Amino acid sequence: MIIRVRSPEGMHRVEVGLSDTLGELLRKLAVEMKAPAADAIVLTRDVRGQELLAEFEQSVVSLGLKHGDMLFASVAPSARPSEEPAAEAAAPEAARQSAMQVQQHAVDNELERDDGLIRRERDRRMCKHGANAMCEYCTPTEPYDAAYLQTHGIKHMSFQAYLRRVLADHSIRGDISGALPTNMALPLDEPEYRVKAACVGSHAPWPAGICSKCQPSAITLQRQPFRMVDNVEFASPDVVDRLLAFWRASRCQRLGFLYGRYQRLRSVPLGVSALVEAVYEPRQSRDQDGVHIDVGSAELDAELARADAVAAACGMELVGMVFTDLTPAEPAGKVLSRRHADSYFLTSLECRLAAFMQDRRPNACRWARGGRFGSKFVTCCVSGNLSGDIEVSAWQVSNSAMAMQRADLAVPSSAPSKMCVQEPSPTRYVPDVFYRYTNEYNLPVTASAKPAFPVEYLLVSLTQSFPLAPAPAFRSDTPFAIENREHVHAVQSLGALKRHLAPAQGSSERLSVLLADFHLLVYLFGLGILGEHEVALIGRIVCEPMEAAQLAEELMAAGGWQTLVLMLQEASDSDLDAQHSAAGSDDAAAANPAPPAPPSATWACRHCTFENAAANASCEMCALPRD
């Protein structure tokens, strides 16, 4: 006869004879349930476990069991392997203890102290109650309310609103700034598409072996419902105009890194805005169809380290990057529109760069198992809109895009709107990748992403804005030369520094204004003359405009600043004249002109090939130095 047994593992059908004992039934059941031993199984007649069957030597018939009877079984907790429960119990606790040590961003801590509820005014038509009561038409709604987001045109909810939606499933609402709850696992986990390094399976480590426990699951790409940053605000239009000045002078594209701060955005429930104060332009190639920059190189990291140090002194940080994609068009003053819904918004190469930069700067989150979740790094593109005007668009890539970048699963294709899925290799495991879309019959369809899929499935759109009343932190009315622009006659040198600081003439108030220039501060920091105290004072001058004049007086009395002033005073007039004739050439070339040549000799400029007189130290055509 067949005895049916229901267990946490599912339904089992055990075939026994009329003379078989209960012990034989348990031994057969232990094989199906994969229990460590037959006596480890607790067998009962009812689901509550009150009628226990423990007569192992009696036959099943003597116990009153008939063909088709239902029993209930479970494995006794004391009989389970001791190390597995300990590990399972220790893993969430270890993750929780690790999460308690995570230092979140200040804006996240501020938003966690807010209940996030959206207050609504009393509806005069629908609300029939008094002033001290509420109804369904005026009760505050949650920050992730779909109707509210759709009404206000918010495509992606904020990350903090998404976190509140996840925590609501665990009955956690309101202020979440307190200690982490002890009765639940951490709710957030970043996607991971790499093979697990430490697999407990009995096989050789990858790539020699793999099992279902260590291999990643299939990937289904879909629109990410939240975004880590909701808006990018430029502190002043001059921030973008100075970047565009390079393109207007050379018709070459440019890439820069955005420095500013993150702050709360009131127009989006629990939103975050990236306020951009300055753009740092690293050393890069100059081309009309793009830029070439060695991302991840030691040279670029050293440049960004200097900029990061200056930004930190001013209470700022690296918040993103920006690049131009501009082509002149007719009529004059218009640019070509390349990026729109019928082509692409970001190319596959730009998406991979954004994923690489976001992965290098993860967002610390105490609610995530790994202590990190997503990234606040933003990507801005300056291009032409459908009207032919210059426009800034802001983007991020999804957490899935970051995970695919870490696992090296996707590469750019020759079609800018398509991302290719990598082919498997002996050292690269590529899981199945799918994406969902709505067909012409308005039905959801799941299609394979191999060999390529649209980059839109990796993008998260952000809004961008400019303030109505700009109040930039870098308020200098005399801009200093921007770094790495020698080929457009903008050179940072001691001579340029002396001319920039000359109008101060010992005035601390004027000096405080002239010092409020990010590019000037990066150049001063790179000279290595000013100490930490002087750099901190300049940072306070930028951050505290009301006390700037008093802080400038303290800076003028500092030893490092006096050393810099003395160095500038010792520069001879001939050096400055040479620098002026070179139209911004570097000081070394101006102070060491080329050796004299015969009167009849000429030399060809290595920049523009113009033939110059032998006595000229710089080119008459392009004004660049001879050597």
Steps between C-alpha positions, in 0.01 A plus 500: 500500500602869460523739792501870418732717709505881496821673611660844462677359193171410332273198455647147514342166407652206687414147392497248788382143548231386737762341726746792494565677828490869569882499515520370142258772392723762662814362336340526157372847582845612620640424154241717327526781755881479505493484878820405686331193660162333530469583871552868415153517341205610711187330363150605608143430401391866502654818368531651850731218609291390798449130406858373484584164345796345683427122504787405269462122547129482430367436154324772307181294498498465878530876528176535302661637181318426175575549135501873412521630858667841553777548756710805586878493542783736590866469593574556865714816550742314727568245225600751234871559434619744763733696277238596238251664740787675673624634170152600387434671832840665510488635143208745551640606836845555350347701216303705752807571713692600186216726387506682833856611421406649160542877480215622283493829315376796699204556267387138551517542877293817471234331287479198732393732783202611290180295503471561124123550505348728236265746670181587313272798539138455604281445193213749514273286282570150635595555866187520717673498838627771731841666505642253756402184310626319190354277234624305200516817291731695732692232689877524438622250240821303484793638296476206260129551421462415130211742443693793644813422294298469179307820566820699554687344208762321711619204291731349762435517873787610722724240662377588849138460383591160356662407831182598685296279266729205571491561876120532493486128421663448841257744669772764547377853430577857595837599642755228413809671638515281809684174554455219251223255598625172643210283383552537124769455239636801316247568222728631223749304296686609190477271197806283448564324169843352576562144608521476879860472605450301822255226410423232761433241230727198469668603176813674386496882508392687189600475217587134564153427639158658549166404654151642531590668831788709368388577147300821450134483408354611171479877452178674400554866418219743569455863589635582845216653705721728711798730458776584743507870401191679372632829365823668390512873567779723373580778746535752219469504120868601490593145608370365168600806296868461594487141382333605174765769448749226418276358228428845358874574478616164360189313375637203699304302756580516871451287811507623857428381852231670705573620852237618742280357772187292549199664659134431555258557213162621621314456170537119516395302809821420690696611193871579464654766276863531391604867510791555259737784590796434267623282213854361504640417156769228510767450236339352189520492123324758289284368217194629324313171535587407859766488767761245602576471868689226683241411764650323800858605422739623766524842333124554505471374857773746606318788332171409663671456836614865488154615399340283769726651767405855400131409483514339844655816645204692356244254636437341159557171324503336159137459391525401134638571155395700196594484134407686184362361174455806281509548123431840340194519277316753289393768566788646695474447873318168472640151564412161359241295690626143533356376828126444510243225546544369145879460526663483843554705814834351609714279279598151610858621554381786720279260698796275571711797609219616730469149646877487559505837675192420710646167607820674614294737717228290666238639733541393863177357636444338839185324375692298238666168572832601351499849653458659155208550265512683170692824449434873510741569212315677216576538129409817307506549125505839327348457155244645263127460552230467233491879461873518430578669832767387744351300786629308801356157579576298814510123539604207713526133415316236699638268764472219244729692265757537780480127573543414131804728489654326802440159343623615156180380336431787261710693248413794273397427143552687175134608522488771768153395619590133553703326770651160419506205737842341537571149379587241767867418550697258719520770768172685438162349582218670311149420627188529290403865448145605411312827470131579500311727264144561379429385145271652238201322658571667837605169653809449717768295327823357642779479243859384513756779534759308300678614296389861572230694682394869515697717742175654626463204733808622689411869524339700780400854403556799730376855483735799476452862596659840554417726797285808452735702723849353462721511809806293407761417760780584253406862458818646348419772246838449328519136385836326514622293207355149485741208523621304194394763244842596369402445136227768525742751658377454859808411705533471877835644606661707774480801272127448450464454876685826569279691258190341649589603858639842409166688537484399868791737591495388864122526529366201690147557374609503135728203558213297643305555177791416269576180689146367452591320177519120490757482221724748683481296819592176321802675346609642838464158660708343223788743562564338836581834668193537718462279803191333637420803715504738203291263285245468781484880531434539127228237526335697777526817290296323231248345740454799734459814287388710799830435678712492182678834552607414854617154390694658212691716749593189694613335177718797406687461829559127452851382417410299190313792345785742568739257331274496193477881494877531526545256211266705283674826592837360397376429147675745266323731259672328208341173602156661503563668162596164351188345643283778354658464155442127509131563571480269793792266435655321796754680717785266425484563128470874550792521743723286279460621141645304212869563421565775240525397135655671198306811386392339175377176664136421573328231700172315440248482781446143609137580580376677184808473265515881457847631400618748763797734520799363686477767773147403599466292816138417420295448186348811342203299375394282797698677779631168633863469618777394267604197713 
